[in-house]
Amino acid sequence: MVDYLKRGRAADLRAEDQTKVRNTVEGILEDIRSRGDVAVRELSVRFDGWDREDFRLTGAEIRACMSELSARDIEDIKFAQAQVRNFAEKQRATMLDLEVETLPGVVLGHRNIPISSVGCYVPGGKYPLLASAHMSVITAKVAGVGRIVTCAPPFHGRTAPAIVAAQHLAGADEIYCLGGVQAIGAMALGTQSIAPVNMLVGPGNAFVAEAKRQLYGRVGIDLFAGPTETLIIADESVDGEICATDLLGQAEHGPNSPAILLTNSRRLAEETMAEVERLLGILPTAAVAAKAWKDYGEVIVCSSYEEMVLEADRIASEHVQVMTNDPDYFLANMTNYGALFLGPRTNVAYGDKVIGTNHTLPTMGAARYTGGLWVGKFLKTCTYQRVTTDEASAMIGEYCSRLCMLEGFAGHAEQANVRVRRYGGKNVAYGVAAE
């Protein structure tokens, strides 16, 4: 039986928050749509206190940012990017073009075609999240995207050198110091100075996520994303300190970041809650993490591994860290998650920053129907067909004509009939299905 020792903020209150965000974003996007660069500049000043004639960074500015980093900083960025690139290349190698003769004279196939232009948002208002540049830009590059635009907000009133370095080293074609909804709107809608892109990717705050949701359809997006989520599945093979550390390590993302412990041990649950309170007394980011834990933290006690799997799949968390005697049981049986982190030797921070898997993952239950960002998201799998013999065209045409007439589509049927007449030598009247 599932027992909640701690619950988060009520769902109806969360829905009220989302309504406010939705209305704000609608107004901002309409302003960008109608006034372009003028609106973007005003919004940047209003929300970020940041004003420039041109938000695109020059080559000299990029080099200046690079020069502010130490050799070790550059080496560390390159190491992380090498891991992301290597895994993306391995994924890309699994995606093969296809051509097959399904019937004599009938050839079907598909090609994996890169998106032509992509806008990558790199969040950086609270923390300079340079890792997001690795995840989006490098993965798009491996897929073969032709034009990659990046936007990141100013950090403490200026461009963030580490973010700029990561964007540049990853291979971004255009780098803008521009944040929030104004960045998302500019990339998707286009302005006088920023050409529009065909797809938007990258994480962001609730306003950025809502902007992507509203623009979906005009452009493609990687996925619908909300605040960072973490779910820890643990038993008594680990202790409260490591569980609490990993919960708060994600709660520090923002005051609305869910952090949930799912365990079959009441002792571990109570120990973890005590450790959370202890760590909040010393964690430098406790002001944010404590609010997230208060409003969105949960502790759930289950009776068995089977019940834990059911509850975990119901939650469908973005990050799921499994620290149990048998983590492979959860790998084999869970179906709804953004990414799994198996065993205490790994953790979500590894995936977020350096290990090589992509950290842009589904949130708010979207893991029920999608995975995260990967090289395949930047590719369109497009089919084609070719009929190589008269006999094959006439044979397929007879089936097609009769099926079209079942649906009442006489014009469709005639597309088939004309080929039956020409290639099969049969006298089939207009609008009459081949017999």
C-alpha positions in Angstrom: 0.0 0.0 0.0 1.3 3.5 -1.0 1.9 5.8 2.0 2.7 9.5 1.5 4.9 10.8 4.4 5.1 14.2 2.6 3.1 15.8 -0.2 3.8 18.7 -2.5 1.7 21.7 -3.4 -1.9 21.0 -4.6 -2.5 20.4 -8.3 -5.1 23.2 -8.5 -2.7 25.8 -7.2 -0.1 24.6 -9.8 -2.7 25.0 -12.5 -3.4 28.6 -11.4 0.3 29.4 -11.8 0.3 28.0 -15.3 -2.6 30.1 -16.3 -0.8 33.3 -15.3 2.3 32.2 -17.3 0.2 31.4 -20.3 -1.5 34.8 -20.5 1.8 36.6 -20.0 3.5 34.7 -22.8 0.7 35.2 -25.2 1.0 39.0 -24.9 4.8 38.9 -25.3 4.8 36.8 -28.4 2.1 39.0 -30.0 4.3 42.0 -29.3 7.3 40.4 -31.0 5.2 39.3 -33.9 4.0 42.8 -34.6 7.0 44.9 -33.7 10.0 42.7 -34.2 13.4 44.0 -33.1 11.9 47.0 -31.3 9.8 44.7 -29.0 12.7 42.3 -28.4 14.9 45.2 -27.3 12.3 46.6 -25.0 11.6 43.2 -23.5 15.3 42.6 -22.9 15.6 45.9 -21.1 12.4 45.2 -19.1 13.2 41.6 -18.0 17.0 41.4 -18.0 18.1 45.0 -17.8 20.1 44.3 -21.0 20.4 46.6 -24.0 22.4 46.4 -27.1 22.2 47.7 -30.7 22.7 44.1 -31.9 22.3 41.1 -29.6 24.5 38.9 -31.8 28.0 38.6 -30.5 30.9 39.5 -32.7 33.9 37.4 -33.3 35.9 39.7 -31.1 33.4 39.4 -28.3 33.5 35.6 -28.5 37.3 35.6 -28.4 37.2 37.9 -25.4 34.9 35.6 -23.5 37.1 32.6 -24.4 40.2 34.5 -23.0 38.5 34.9 -19.6 38.5 31.1 -19.1 41.4 29.2 -17.7 43.1 26.4 -19.7 41.5 23.9 -17.3 38.1 25.4 -17.9 38.5 25.0 -21.6 39.8 21.5 -21.2 36.8 20.5 -19.0 34.3 22.0 -21.5 36.0 20.1 -24.3 36.0 16.8 -22.3 32.2 17.1 -21.6 31.5 18.0 -25.3 33.6 15.0 -26.5 31.4 12.7 -24.4 28.2 14.2 -25.8 29.5 14.1 -29.3 30.6 10.5 -29.1 27.2 9.3 -27.8 25.3 11.3 -30.4 27.5 9.9 -33.1 26.8 6.3 -31.9 23.1 7.1 -31.9 23.3 8.6 -35.4 25.0 5.4 -36.7 21.9 3.4 -35.7 19.6 5.5 -37.9 20.0 4.1 -41.4 18.4 5.1 -44.7 16.2 2.4 -46.1 15.3 1.1 -49.6 13.5 -2.2 -50.2 11.6 -3.9 -53.0 8.4 -4.9 -51.3 6.8 -6.4 -54.4 8.3 -7.1 -57.9 8.7 -3.6 -59.4 7.7 -1.7 -56.2 10.5 0.1 -54.4 9.9 1.9 -51.1 12.4 3.8 -48.9 13.1 6.5 -46.5 15.8 9.1 -45.9 16.9 10.7 -42.7 17.1 14.4 -43.6 18.5 17.0 -41.1 16.3 20.0 -40.1 17.8 23.0 -42.0 17.8 25.5 -39.1 17.5 25.2 -35.4 17.4 27.6 -32.5 19.0 26.4 -29.3 18.1 28.1 -26.0 20.7 28.0 -23.3 19.3 29.0 -19.9 21.6 31.2 -17.8 19.6 33.7 -15.8 20.2 32.1 -12.3 23.1 29.8 -13.2 25.3 29.9 -16.3 24.1 26.5 -17.6 26.8 25.9 -20.3 26.0 22.2 -20.4 22.8 23.0 -22.3 25.0 24.3 -25.2 26.7 20.8 -25.4 23.4 19.0 -25.4 21.7 21.0 -28.1 24.4 22.4 -30.4 26.6 19.3 -30.6 23.7 17.0 -31.1 22.3 19.2 -33.9 25.8 19.3 -35.5 26.1 15.5 -35.4 22.6 15.3 -37.1 23.8 17.6 -39.9 21.8 20.7 -39.2 22.9 23.5 -41.5 22.3 26.6 -39.4 22.4 26.6 -35.6 21.4 29.7 -33.7 22.0 30.0 -29.9 20.4 32.4 -27.4 21.5 32.7 -23.8 20.5 35.5 -21.4 23.0 37.9 -19.8 24.4 36.7 -16.4 25.0 39.4 -13.8 24.6 42.1 -16.3 26.9 40.8 -19.0 27.5 37.9 -21.3 28.5 34.7 -19.5 32.0 33.8 -20.7 31.5 30.0 -20.0 28.3 29.8 -21.9 29.7 31.7 -24.9 32.8 29.4 -24.9 30.6 26.4 -24.8 28.4 27.6 -27.6 31.4 28.5 -29.7 33.3 25.3 -29.1 30.2 23.3 -29.8 29.9 24.9 -33.3 27.1 27.4 -33.1 26.8 29.5 -36.2 25.1 32.6 -34.6 25.5 33.4 -30.9 23.1 35.9 -29.3 23.1 37.3 -25.8 19.3 37.3 -25.4 17.1 35.5 -22.9 13.6 34.6 -22.0 10.5 34.6 -24.1 12.0 37.4 -26.2 14.7 35.0 -27.3 12.3 32.2 -28.1 10.0 34.5 -30.0 12.8 36.1 -32.0 14.2 32.8 -33.1 10.8 31.3 -34.0 9.0 34.3 -35.5 12.0 36.1 -36.9 12.8 39.8 -36.6 14.5 42.4 -38.8 17.9 41.2 -37.6 17.3 37.5 -36.7 16.2 35.1 -39.4 13.6 32.6 -38.2 14.5 29.0 -37.5 12.5 25.8 -38.2 12.9 24.2 -34.8 13.4 25.3 -31.2 15.2 23.2 -28.6 16.6 23.5 -25.1 15.3 23.8 -21.5 14.2 27.0 -19.8 12.0 28.4 -17.1 8.2 28.2 -17.1 7.9 31.2 -19.4 10.3 29.8 -21.9 8.6 26.4 -21.8 5.2 28.0 -22.4 6.6 30.1 -25.3 7.7 26.9 -27.0 4.3 25.3 -26.4 2.5 28.2 -28.0 4.9 28.3 -30.9 4.7 24.6 -31.6 3.2 24.1 -35.1 4.7 27.3 -36.5 8.1 25.6 -35.6 9.0 22.2 -34.4 10.2 21.8 -30.8 12.2 19.1 -29.0 9.5 18.5 -26.3 7.2 20.2 -23.9 9.3 20.9 -20.8 8.7 22.3 -17.4 10.7 22.7 -14.2 13.4 20.1 -13.6 12.1 16.9 -11.8 13.9 14.2 -10.0 12.6 10.9 -8.6 14.8 8.8 -6.3 14.0 5.1 -6.0 15.8 3.6 -3.0 15.9 0.8 -0.6 18.0 0.2 2.5 21.1 -0.6 0.4 21.8 3.2 0.6 21.4 5.8 3.4 19.6 9.0 4.0 22.6 11.3 3.4 23.0 10.2 -0.3 19.3 10.3 -0.9 18.9 13.8 0.6 22.0 15.1 -1.3 20.6 13.9 -4.6 17.1 15.3 -3.9 18.5 18.8 -3.0 21.0 18.6 -5.8 18.1 18.9 -8.3 15.8 21.0 -6.1 18.3 23.9 -6.3 17.3 24.3 -10.0 14.3 26.4 -9.0 11.5 26.9 -6.4 9.1 24.8 -8.4 11.4 21.8 -9.1 9.8 18.5 -7.9 12.0 16.2 -5.8 10.5 12.9 -4.8 11.8 10.0 -2.8 10.1 6.6 -3.5 11.2 3.8 -1.1 10.1 0.6 0.4 11.7 1.5 3.7 10.0 3.8 6.2 13.3 4.0 8.1 15.1 5.3 5.1 12.3 7.7 4.3 12.4 9.3 7.8 16.2 9.3 7.8 16.2 11.1 4.4 13.7 13.8 5.6 15.9 14.5 8.6 19.0 14.7 6.4 17.3 17.1 4.0 16.7 19.5 6.9 20.3 19.2 8.1 21.7 19.8 4.6 19.4 22.8 4.1 21.3 24.4 7.0 24.6 24.3 5.1 23.8 24.2 1.3 24.7 27.5 -0.4 21.6 27.3 -2.6 19.3 26.4 0.3 17.1 29.4 -0.3 15.9 28.0 -3.6 16.1 24.3 -2.7 14.2 24.7 0.6 11.2 26.3 -1.2 11.2 23.6 -3.8 11.3 20.9 -1.1 8.6 22.6 0.9 6.2 23.1 -2.0 7.2 20.2 -4.4 9.0 17.7 -2.3 7.3 14.3 -1.7 8.2 11.1 0.2 6.3 8.0 -0.7 6.7 4.6 1.0 5.7 1.5 -1.0 5.5 -2.2 0.1 7.4 -3.8 -2.7 9.5 -3.3 -5.9 6.4 -4.0 -7.9 4.4 -1.3 -6.2 7.4 1.1 -6.6 7.4 0.5 -10.4 3.7 1.2 -10.6 4.1 4.4 -8.7 7.2 5.5 -10.6 5.5 5.0 -13.9 2.5 7.0 -12.7 4.8 9.9 -11.8 6.7 9.6 -15.1 9.6 11.8 -13.8 12.2 13.5 -15.9 15.2 12.0 -13.9 14.9 8.7 -12.1 17.7 7.6 -9.9 17.6 4.0 -8.9 19.6 3.1 -5.8 18.5 -0.4 -4.8 19.9 -3.9 -4.4 18.6 -4.7 -7.9 18.6 -1.6 -10.1 18.2 -3.8 -13.2 14.8 -4.8 -12.1 13.7 -1.2 -12.6 15.5 -1.0 -16.0 13.6 -4.0 -17.2 10.2 -3.1 -15.8 9.8 0.7 -15.9 8.4 2.4 -19.0 7.8 6.0 -18.1 10.9 8.1 -17.5 13.1 10.7 -19.1 16.4 9.1 -18.1 17.5 6.4 -15.7 20.5 6.6 -13.4 21.3 3.1 -12.2 23.1 2.5 -8.9 24.6 4.8 -6.4 27.8 5.3 -8.4 26.0 7.5 -10.9 23.7 10.4 -10.3 21.7 13.1 -12.2 24.5 15.6 -12.1 26.6 13.3 -14.2 23.9 13.2 -16.8 23.3 16.9 -16.6 26.9 17.9 -17.1 29.3 15.5 -18.5 28.7 11.7 -18.9 27.4 12.0 -22.5 23.7 11.3 -22.5 21.4 14.3 -23.3 20.0 16.3 -20.4 17.0 17.8 -22.2 14.3 15.5 -21.0 10.5 15.3 -20.8 8.8 16.7 -17.7 5.2 17.1 -16.4 4.3 13.5 -17.3 5.5 13.8 -20.9 7.7 10.8 -20.3 4.5 8.7 -20.8 4.7 9.4 -24.6 8.2 10.7 -25.5 11.9 10.4 -24.7 14.3 13.3 -24.5 16.4 15.2 -26.9 18.7 13.1 -29.1 20.2 13.2 -32.5 17.0 11.7 -34.1 15.0 14.7 -33.0 17.0 16.8 -35.5 16.2 14.4 -38.4 13.1 14.1 -40.5 12.5 10.5 -41.6 10.9 11.1 -45.1 9.6 8.3 -47.3 9.7 7.8 -51.0 8.4 5.3 -53.5 9.2 4.2 -57.0 7.3 1.8 -59.3 9.7 0.4 -61.9 7.6 -1.8 -64.2 4.3 -1.5 -66.1 3.0 -4.7 -64.6 3.6 -3.5 -61.0 1.8 -0.1 -61.7 -1.2 -1.8 -63.3 -1.5 -4.4 -60.5 -1.2 -1.8 -57.7 -3.6 0.4 -59.6 -6.4 -2.1 -59.7 -6.3 -2.6 -55.9 -6.0 1.2 -55.4 -8.9 2.0 -57.7 -11.3 -0.4 -55.9 -10.2 0.8 -52.5 -10.7 4.5 -53.5 -14.3 3.7 -54.7 -15.0 2.1 -51.3 -14.4 5.6 -49.9 -16.2 7.4 -52.6 -13.1 9.1 -54.0 -13.7 8.9 -57.8 -10.9 11.3 -58.6 -8.5 9.2 -56.6 -9.7 6.1 -58.3 -9.1 7.7 -61.7 -5.4 8.4 -60.8 -5.2 4.6 -60.5 -7.4 3.8 -63.5 -5.4 5.9 -66.0 -2.3 3.8 -65.1 -4.2 0.6 -65.4 -5.3 1.7 -68.9 -1.8 2.8 -70.0 0.4 0.2 -68.3 -2.0 -2.8 -68.1 -3.8 -2.5 -71.4 -7.3 -2.6 -69.7 -10.1 -0.4 -70.8 -11.2 1.1 -67.5 -13.7 4.0 -67.7 -13.3 7.2 -65.8 -14.6 7.0 -62.2 -15.3 3.2 -62.5 -13.2 1.0 -60.3 -11.0 -1.6 -62.1 -12.6 -5.1 -61.9 
